[in-house]
């Protein structure tokens, strides 16, 4: 269904295709929807949510929206650090 992590993964893939075609607004909409689905299904502090933040941050970075990108990258880092710990390879 629409409220499942796999739906969010599909939305992220659709955003990547939109990015390839330089449809940035469409890509952002897909990514926003993916993040919303993940927040409601796996929670705010799950590695999947962190990964969605990284994808969305990358889009903002590509568009020169550095403050938005940084905010999302920092959120992703906090999630990963909290869930996996400071010594985990993905945190270091």
Backbone bond lengths (Angstrom), bond angles and torsions (degrees), N, CA, C in turn:
res aa  C-N    CA-C-N  psi(-1)  N-CA   C-N-CA  omega(-1)  CA-C   N-CA-C  phi
1 X - - - 1.427 - - 1.527 111.90 -
2 X 1.294 114.75 -178.17 1.462 120.37 -177.98 1.521 112.72 -69.70
3 X 1.325 116.99 -26.93 1.463 120.31 -179.40 1.524 109.98 -100.09
4 X 1.306 116.12 65.85 1.465 122.20 179.41 1.526 108.01 -144.43
5 X 1.338 117.21 143.83 1.466 118.92 179.28 1.525 113.88 -54.27
6 X 1.333 117.89 -34.60 1.468 119.34 179.45 1.520 111.84 -63.82
7 X 1.326 116.79 -31.05 1.459 120.14 174.89 1.522 109.76 -62.95
8 X 1.325 115.73 -42.44 1.470 120.22 178.17 1.520 110.79 -62.39
9 X 1.335 117.06 -40.70 1.468 120.05 179.42 1.528 110.28 -62.96
10 X 1.330 116.51 -39.83 1.465 120.14 177.77 1.525 110.59 -64.38
11 X 1.329 116.67 -40.19 1.463 120.40 177.97 1.528 111.32 -62.98
12 X 1.328 116.42 -38.43 1.464 120.15 178.12 1.531 110.05 -64.60
13 X 1.329 116.99 -41.31 1.471 119.76 178.05 1.524 110.59 -64.14
14 X 1.333 116.96 -40.64 1.463 120.20 176.91 1.527 110.60 -62.03
15 X 1.310 116.53 -37.48 1.475 119.39 178.42 1.523 110.58 -64.92
16 X 1.328 117.05 -35.68 1.461 119.75 179.24 1.531 111.17 -66.10
17 X 1.315 116.49 -37.98 1.467 120.00 176.24 1.526 109.85 -65.62
18 X 1.328 116.48 -42.94 1.466 120.34 177.73 1.524 110.64 -60.08
19 X 1.328 116.18 -41.10 1.468 120.17 177.74 1.522 110.93 -61.71
20 X 1.316 116.04 -42.44 1.464 120.54 179.69 1.530 110.90 -57.59
21 X 1.327 115.32 -34.79 1.465 120.94 179.89 1.528 112.06 -93.92
22 X 1.331 115.96 11.92 1.470 123.67 177.79 1.527 112.76 58.02
23 X 1.310 116.44 34.34 1.467 122.74 174.70 1.533 107.29 -98.67
24 X 1.319 115.08 76.67 1.454 121.27 -170.70 1.527 113.29 -66.53
25 X 1.323 118.29 -40.07 1.461 120.60 179.38 1.525 111.08 -64.27
26 X 1.316 115.49 -41.23 1.467 120.36 178.10 1.528 110.16 -64.87
27 X 1.313 116.78 -43.45 1.463 121.25 178.97 1.520 110.51 -61.37
28 X 1.316 117.05 -42.67 1.459 120.86 -179.97 1.527 110.45 -63.40
29 X 1.316 117.70 -40.97 1.466 121.01 178.43 1.527 110.33 -61.32
30 X 1.332 117.00 -45.72 1.468 120.20 177.15 1.529 110.58 -58.95
31 X 1.321 116.70 -44.41 1.458 120.07 -177.62 1.525 111.91 -68.67
32 X 1.319 117.39 -38.68 1.467 119.88 176.64 1.524 110.59 -62.11
33 X 1.329 115.89 -43.12 1.466 119.83 178.62 1.522 111.54 -65.04
34 X 1.316 117.07 -39.97 1.466 120.82 178.25 1.523 110.62 -62.08
35 X 1.315 116.50 -44.41 1.463 120.13 179.96 1.527 110.67 -63.83
36 X 1.316 117.39 -40.98 1.464 121.47 178.19 1.528 111.18 -61.62
37 X 1.332 116.20 -43.85 1.467 120.28 178.86 1.522 110.05 -62.26
38 X 1.328 117.25 -45.31 1.464 119.66 -178.48 1.521 112.03 -66.51
39 X 1.311 117.16 -40.15 1.465 119.75 177.99 1.528 111.03 -61.39
40 X 1.329 116.83 -36.21 1.464 119.30 -177.86 1.528 113.15 -84.32
41 X 1.331 118.22 -19.89 1.468 119.55 -177.65 1.527 113.25 -101.67
42 X 1.317 117.36 -46.67 1.475 118.94 -178.29 1.524 112.27 -105.79
43 X 1.332 116.83 -14.45 1.461 120.63 176.41 1.516 113.49 104.39
44 X 1.324 114.21 169.46 1.466 122.25 -177.79 1.523 113.52 -72.52
45 X 1.324 117.02 -19.20 1.464 120.54 -172.26 1.522 112.22 -118.20
46 X 1.301 117.18 39.79 1.467 121.88 -179.36 1.529 109.37 -110.78
47 X 1.329 117.69 146.10 1.465 119.67 177.93 1.525 114.04 -55.52
48 X 1.333 119.07 -32.29 1.467 120.64 176.28 1.534 110.90 -62.39
49 X 1.327 115.06 -39.81 1.463 119.83 178.21 1.530 109.49 -65.12
50 X 1.325 116.44 -40.34 1.466 120.54 177.25 1.520 110.60 -61.31
51 X 1.317 116.69 -42.60 1.465 120.20 179.88 1.529 111.14 -63.02
52 X 1.334 116.64 -40.30 1.468 120.07 177.28 1.524 110.73 -63.54
53 X 1.324 116.83 -36.66 1.469 120.47 176.53 1.529 110.67 -63.82
54 X 1.321 116.75 -38.33 1.462 120.37 178.51 1.526 111.55 -64.56
55 X 1.332 116.83 -43.97 1.468 120.00 178.03 1.528 111.00 -61.09
56 X 1.326 114.82 -45.69 1.464 118.85 -178.67 1.527 110.79 -67.00
57 X 1.336 116.53 -39.20 1.457 120.32 176.67 1.516 111.90 -61.39
58 X 1.312 116.19 -38.76 1.460 120.59 178.32 1.524 111.30 -62.39
59 X 1.323 116.47 -40.90 1.462 120.21 177.90 1.529 110.64 -61.91
60 X 1.326 116.01 -45.80 1.464 119.15 178.39 1.530 110.96 -61.87
61 X 1.322 116.58 -39.20 1.463 120.38 179.00 1.527 110.44 -63.02
62 X 1.325 117.07 -43.47 1.461 121.03 179.48 1.523 111.87 -61.55
63 X 1.332 116.49 -28.69 1.455 120.67 -179.26 1.535 111.68 -91.54
64 X 1.324 117.02 4.50 1.454 120.76 178.86 1.512 113.96 79.88
65 X 1.328 117.79 11.35 1.460 123.08 179.15 1.530 108.74 -91.39
66 X 1.315 114.22 72.06 1.461 121.06 -169.62 1.526 112.76 -66.29
67 X 1.313 118.56 -38.72 1.467 120.45 179.81 1.530 111.02 -62.52
68 X 1.335 116.79 -42.80 1.467 120.47 177.70 1.523 110.55 -65.51
69 X 1.324 116.51 -41.61 1.461 120.49 179.11 1.524 110.42 -62.12
70 X 1.312 116.35 -45.96 1.461 120.62 -178.92 1.527 111.27 -61.49
71 X 1.324 116.88 -42.72 1.469 121.05 179.24 1.530 110.60 -58.88
72 X 1.328 117.09 -43.16 1.458 120.86 -179.44 1.528 112.07 -71.91
73 X 1.327 116.88 -39.61 1.469 119.97 176.93 1.526 110.72 -62.76
74 X 1.328 116.65 -40.95 1.466 120.31 178.77 1.523 111.15 -65.79
75 X 1.322 116.53 -39.40 1.463 119.96 177.20 1.525 110.23 -62.10
76 X 1.321 116.71 -44.92 1.465 120.86 178.93 1.524 110.52 -60.53
77 X 1.323 116.46 -43.77 1.461 120.04 179.98 1.524 111.07 -62.02
78 X 1.333 117.15 -43.79 1.473 120.35 -179.98 1.527 111.19 -61.53
79 X 1.320 116.72 -40.87 1.465 120.32 178.94 1.515 109.82 -63.20
80 X 1.315 116.75 -49.77 1.469 120.57 -176.94 1.522 110.77 -64.22
81 X 1.310 116.23 -42.35 1.465 120.02 179.59 1.525 110.46 -62.69
82 X 1.330 117.17 -40.95 1.457 120.96 -178.93 1.523 111.57 -69.56
83 X 1.317 116.49 -44.64 1.460 120.72 -174.85 1.528 112.07 -77.94
84 X 1.322 116.76 -43.60 1.471 120.35 -174.04 1.518 113.65 -97.43
85 X 1.315 117.62 -19.61 1.452 120.76 -179.93 1.517 112.65 95.53
86 X 1.314 114.66 159.86 1.478 120.82 -175.36 1.526 113.03 -67.10
87 X 1.320 118.89 -26.18 1.464 122.02 -174.84 1.520 113.28 -93.10
88 X 1.307 118.55 -2.69 1.466 121.22 -178.57 1.526 110.32 -70.07
89 X 1.349 118.28 142.31 1.473 120.82 -178.83 1.532 114.87 -55.50
90 X 1.327 118.40 -31.08 1.473 119.99 179.62 1.527 111.84 -76.72
91 X 1.324 116.79 -16.00 1.464 120.70 179.81 1.527 111.32 -91.47
92 X 1.315 115.97 -34.08 1.465 120.88 -175.23 1.505 111.59 -66.07
